[in-house]
C-alpha cells in the first residue's frame, strides 16, 4: 500500500508542476500575442493616415492647375481658403472619406521661419489615440504667381 501511495503522490506532483508550467506558458503566449496585435493595429492606423493624406493630395477641390496642366502635388492657396469654409457645410461627405481625422495644410514661410496653418477637416469624435502622416506639397498663389513650400498633416484618430 505504501509504494502505491508514493507513486500516486509523485504522479499528482508531476501533474501539478506540468499544469503550472502550462499556465505560465499560456500567460506568456497571450501577452506576446496582445503586444503583436497592438503593434499591427498601430501599423494599420499609420498606413491609414498615409492613405488619407494621399486622398487629400488628389482632391480636385484643392489642386492647382496652370492652364489645363496640373502641377504634381500642388494646392491652390485660394482653394485652400475656400475649402476651410465649405467643408463645414458638407462634412458628412468628407466623413465618408476621412472618418475621424484632423487634416491641416501647413505653409512654411521661409522669409521669417513661421508656419501658416489652414484647417481642412476636423472630426475627432471622442477618440484619444492617433497616428500622424505627412506629405510635402507646394502651394501656389495665383494672384502673386508664386509657389511656397508646405505639407499636409493628417492625424488619424482611432480607439
Backbone torsions as a table, in degrees:
resi	resn	phi	psi	omega
1	UNK	NA	-36.9	-178.6
2	UNK	-64.6	-42.8	-179.5
3	UNK	-63.4	-39.0	180.0
4	UNK	-66.5	-39.5	178.3
5	UNK	-66.4	-41.0	179.0
6	UNK	-63.5	-43.5	178.3
7	UNK	-64.2	-39.4	178.3
8	UNK	-62.6	-48.4	179.8
9	UNK	-65.3	-35.2	176.4
10	UNK	-64.8	-43.1	178.5
11	UNK	-64.3	-42.7	178.5
12	UNK	-63.3	-43.4	179.7
13	UNK	-62.8	-41.7	178.1
14	UNK	-64.1	-41.6	178.4
15	UNK	-65.1	-41.1	178.3
16	UNK	-61.8	-47.0	178.5
17	UNK	-61.7	-42.6	179.3
18	UNK	-59.4	-46.8	-178.5
19	UNK	-70.0	-32.5	175.6
20	UNK	-65.3	-45.3	177.4
21	UNK	-63.1	-41.4	177.7
22	UNK	-61.6	-40.8	179.4
23	UNK	-64.4	-46.0	178.0
24	UNK	-62.7	-38.5	176.6
25	UNK	-62.6	-42.7	178.7
26	UNK	-64.7	-43.0	178.5
27	UNK	-62.6	-44.5	178.6
28	UNK	-61.2	-45.3	-179.3
29	UNK	-62.0	-44.1	-179.5
30	UNK	-65.4	-36.0	177.8
31	UNK	-66.1	-43.2	178.5
32	UNK	-62.9	-42.9	179.2
33	UNK	-65.9	-38.7	178.5
34	UNK	-63.2	-45.3	179.3
35	UNK	-63.4	-41.7	179.1
36	UNK	-64.0	-40.2	178.8
37	UNK	-65.8	-42.9	177.9
38	UNK	-62.1	-41.9	179.5
39	UNK	-63.5	-44.0	-179.9
40	UNK	-68.3	-31.8	176.3
41	UNK	-66.3	-42.7	178.8
42	UNK	-64.8	-38.9	177.4
43	UNK	-64.7	-40.3	178.3
44	UNK	-65.0	-40.1	178.6
45	UNK	-68.5	-35.5	176.3
46	UNK	-65.1	-40.8	176.3
47	UNK	-63.9	-37.2	178.2
48	UNK	-65.2	-38.0	177.3
49	UNK	-60.8	-43.7	178.7
50	UNK	-66.6	-39.7	178.7
51	UNK	-63.5	-41.0	177.4
52	UNK	-64.0	-42.6	179.0
53	UNK	-61.1	-38.6	177.8
54	UNK	-67.5	-37.4	176.6
55	UNK	-63.3	-42.9	-179.7
56	UNK	-61.2	-43.2	-177.7
57	UNK	-67.4	-17.7	179.3
58	UNK	-102.8	8.7	177.6
59	UNK	-70.4	123.7	177.7
60	UNK	-66.5	-18.8	178.2
61	UNK	-65.4	-20.0	-175.1
62	UNK	-116.0	-22.1	-173.3
63	UNK	-66.8	143.6	176.4
64	UNK	-95.9	154.9	176.1
65	UNK	-144.7	140.1	176.1
66	UNK	-108.1	107.1	-172.1
67	UNK	70.6	-126.0	178.5
68	UNK	-104.8	8.7	-175.6
69	UNK	-104.8	127.5	174.8
70	UNK	-86.5	144.7	-174.6
71	UNK	-108.8	83.7	174.0
72	UNK	49.8	-140.6	177.0
73	UNK	-92.1	90.2	-175.4
74	UNK	-133.7	132.9	176.7
75	UNK	-110.5	142.1	174.9
76	UNK	-83.9	126.6	-176.3
77	UNK	-57.4	-41.9	-177.1
78	UNK	-76.7	-24.8	172.6
79	UNK	-70.9	-36.1	176.0
80	UNK	-62.3	-46.5	-179.7
81	UNK	-62.7	-40.3	178.8
82	UNK	-68.8	-37.4	-178.7
83	UNK	-65.8	-32.2	177.7
84	UNK	-57.4	-37.6	-179.4
85	UNK	-83.0	-37.4	-172.9
86	UNK	-74.3	-39.8	-171.9
87	UNK	-62.5	-23.5	179.2
88	UNK	-67.8	-32.0	179.5
89	UNK	-79.1	-23.3	-176.3
90	UNK	-122.0	35.4	-174.8
91	UNK	-62.7	-30.2	-178.8
92	UNK	-65.7	-35.4	176.4
93	UNK	-64.0	-43.6	-178.8
94	UNK	-77.5	-22.7	175.8
95	UNK	-62.1	-38.5	178.4
96	UNK	-61.5	-31.0	179.7
97	UNK	-86.5	-39.8	-169.2
98	UNK	-108.8	-22.3	-179.1
99	UNK	64.2	-138.0	179.0
100	UNK	-89.2	103.1	-176.3
101	UNK	-154.1	163.4	172.7
102	UNK	-127.5	113.6	-174.9
103	UNK	-117.5	128.0	178.6
104	UNK	-140.5	154.4	173.6
105	UNK	-109.1	130.2	179.4
106	UNK	-115.9	119.1	179.5
107	UNK	-96.9	126.7	-177.9
108	UNK	-97.6	121.4	178.2
109	UNK	-93.1	107.4	-174.2
110	UNK	-72.0	-22.4	-178.4
111	UNK	-66.9	-40.8	-176.3
112	UNK	-124.3	15.3	176.9
113	UNK	53.1	44.6	176.2
114	UNK	-119.8	165.4	176.6
115	UNK	-118.7	140.4	171.0
116	UNK	-108.8	126.1	-174.9
117	UNK	-106.7	129.4	175.6
118	UNK	-116.8	120.5	-179.5
119	UNK	-87.0	118.2	-178.5
120	UNK	-94.4	-36.6	-176.1
121	UNK	-156.1	136.2	178.0
122	UNK	-145.8	112.3	176.2
123	UNK	-153.0	92.9	-177.2
124	UNK	-102.0	-9.6	-179.9
125	UNK	57.3	-135.7	178.3
126	UNK	-108.2	19.1	-177.3
127	UNK	-76.4	147.6	179.9
128	UNK	-113.0	-39.6	-176.5
129	UNK	-84.6	145.3	177.4
130	UNK	-152.5	157.8	170.2
131	UNK	-118.8	155.0	-175.4
132	UNK	-121.3	138.4	175.1
133	UNK	-128.2	146.9	-178.7
134	UNK	-129.1	142.3	171.8
135	UNK	-137.9	125.3	178.9
136	UNK	-72.8	144.1	179.7
137	UNK	-139.9	166.9	167.5
138	UNK	-110.6	146.4	-177.7
139	UNK	-116.5	124.1	-175.7
140	UNK	-103.7	129.6	174.6
141	UNK	-102.2	104.0	-174.5
142	UNK	-70.7	-21.5	179.3
143	UNK	-75.3	-48.2	179.2
144	UNK	-87.7	-7.1	-178.5
145	UNK	54.5	49.2	179.7
146	UNK	-127.2	154.7	175.1
147	UNK	-111.1	146.4	173.0
148	UNK	-136.9	163.6	-177.6
149	UNK	-91.6	146.1	176.6
150	UNK	-160.7	-177.3	175.9
151	UNK	-151.9	153.5	176.1
152	UNK	-94.7	128.3	176.8
153	UNK	-112.8	123.8	179.2
154	UNK	-118.2	121.7	171.8
155	UNK	-107.4	112.1	-179.3
156	UNK	-94.8	114.4	-177.3
157	UNK	-91.9	142.5	-179.7
158	UNK	-150.9	169.8	179.2
159	UNK	-78.6	NA	NA
